[in-house]
Amino acid sequence: MPAHCMLTGARPGFGNHISFSHRRTSRRFDPNIQSKRYWLPSEGRYVRLRLSAKGIRTVDTIGVEAAVARIRARGGKV
């Protein structure tokens, strides 16, 4: 599964791991992706969303209906 947030669009960042001797090797900074199930009252069903920790806080603030509307506006499938 891709490591990106359905709501915020957070994707992995890339950089270098720098050892004690300053040898650089590639590394990847993955977002904190969690799978969470929400009740969607308008459709009478549960939806499972793959969200970052920031995305979960956003859903708590704006509500699940508005969050699903944003995901669908971005072209995501819910």
N, C-alpha and C positions, 0 to 999 in steps of 0.2 A: 504494500500500500504506500502511496506517496506520503511523504512527511510534510503536509501543508495543511493549514487551517482553512476550513470551508468558509468561515465568516470574515476573518481579517486578511486572509491570503498570505499569512506568514509562511515563508519557505526556508529551507536550510541556507545558512550563510557559509562561506568558505574562507579559509585563512590558513595560517601556518601554525604548527606546533613547534615551539622553539625550546630545544633541550638546554640543559645546563651548559653544554659546550657551544651553544648557539647554532647547532645544526638544525636546519629548517625542513620539516616534512609537512605535506598537505594534511589538513584536517577539515572536519565538517562540523558546524554548529547547528544542531537540530533544534527546532522549536519544541516546546513541551506539549506534545499532542496527546489529547485524551479523547476517548470515545465516550459520549454521554447520550443518554436517552431522555427525550423530553416529550411530554404530552402536548399534542397540537389540538386544541379544542375545536378549531374551525373545521378540521377534517375528521375529527373523532378518532384519531389514531396516534400512536407513538412514532417519533422520528428519531433515528440514531444519527448524531452529528459527530464528526471528527473535528474537535476544536482545540486551539491552544488554550493555555491557562488564561491569557488575556481575553480570548474569545468567550470563555465561560463567564468571566466577569461582565463582559459586554451583554451577553444574553440575560444575566441577572438584572442588569440595569434597564435595558430597552424592552425586554420581554421576548418570549419565544416567537410570537407571531411576527413581530418586526424583524427579528433576526432571520427567520426563514424567508421573509420577503426580500431582505438584502442578499441572501445567498442566491435566491432565484434571479434577482436582478443582475448578479454577476455571471449568470449562466450556469450555476451549479444545479445539480439534480438532488432533490430531497425526497 
